[in-house]
Amino acid sequence: MRARGKRRNHPGGQISWSTAAGSVANRSVSVMGLAFANPLGLAAGVDRTGELVPSLCSHGFGHVEVGTITQETRLAGSLGRSMSGTIVGANIGSALPGLSEQVIEDYTTTLRQVVGLSDYVVANLSAPALHRDGDMPGIEKLVKRLSAVRDVLSAVVGRRVPLLLKLAAGSHGTNFPAAIMAARVSGLDGIVLVSNCLSRIGAISTYLDGLVVISVGDVRSADDVRARINAGAALVQVHSAYANGGSARIRRILKELTPTTRYP
Ligand SMILES: Cc1cc2nc3c(=O)[nH]c(=O)nc-3n(C[C@H](O)[C@H](O)[C@H](O)COP(=O)(O)O)c2cc1C
């Protein structure tokens, strides 16, 4: 049954319903051509090789993002797609700093390697130590190149593989409007937005014009998940909440989001 309240249309076809009190009744989320069983996912950094995917999927996450995968990563054979109904994303990057031609080549080579193994791909620009976010011409070049490679590979694998950028909103170097414009112009599907500031998430969501937002950063409770969705995010990720609280914390959040649904 739908909750009464504000109807929020998310790009890519997802519709959720929220009340003034912030409860979200319809938990399944369809965006970017993918059906997520619930909006809560595991952020990159917990499983960098895919070896934990089977056990992580059993915790009830709607999606699990593996990575960051680089040319140095030895991928586990089990990366797999859509295990037990969980969407599996691949977060890609390069071990080298900056956005040189070699770094862009690393991203595109890794994209080719993971595209058949994952439901969606995220190009990570959020690592502060790698100094990529201030280089706007580099970002434009990277996004254009990745998008072109994604289009070719999508034709090969017979499905459109969603491609997103992961950006940190707190980073001083990021020219957000320009980075998002580059993503829009190149036909990317969304932004994984690292920020714990609701007003910032809301402000950025207003000029995304069709791009999906996955919100990550300081999400610890079902209330946090609801707040991010109400600010404009289609999906929400946790890292520290899982790293510190384990599967019990995830079960509790999911239970609070949908009290009538049983999670493993
Ligand atoms: C130990 C650690 C390792 C991480 N490794 C990655 C990574 O490899 N790739 C990535 O995109 N983000 C990585 N992150 C960032 C997280 O995915 C997430 O964006 C960030 O921790 C904010 O979420 P949280 O407040 O829930 O922890 C890492 C974070 C931590 C704490």
The ligand as an ORCA input file, in Angstrom:
! r2SCAN-3c Opt
* xyz 0 1
  C      38.646      2.100      5.187
  C      37.898      2.715      4.033
  C      38.194      2.315      2.744
  C      37.513      2.864      1.662
  N      37.828      2.460      0.402
  C      37.154      2.978     -0.664
  C      37.451      2.551     -1.977
  O      38.287      1.688     -2.222
  N      36.743      3.120     -2.991
  C      35.775      4.065     -2.790
  O      35.144      4.542     -3.743
  N      35.479      4.488     -1.528
  C      36.136      3.966     -0.486
  N      35.842      4.397      0.788
  C      34.810      5.434      0.970
  C      33.453      4.826      1.294
  O      32.945      4.093      0.196
  C      32.433      5.911      1.652
  O      32.264      6.763      0.514
  C      32.884      6.763      2.843
  O      33.499      5.973      3.846
  C      31.698      7.511      3.476
  O      30.728      6.596      3.949
  P      30.565      6.244      5.533
  O      30.415      7.544      6.262
  O      29.353      5.366      5.582
  O      31.809      5.531      5.958
  C      36.516      3.845      1.877
  C      36.227      4.249      3.186
  C      36.895      3.696      4.245
  C      36.542      4.152      5.656
*
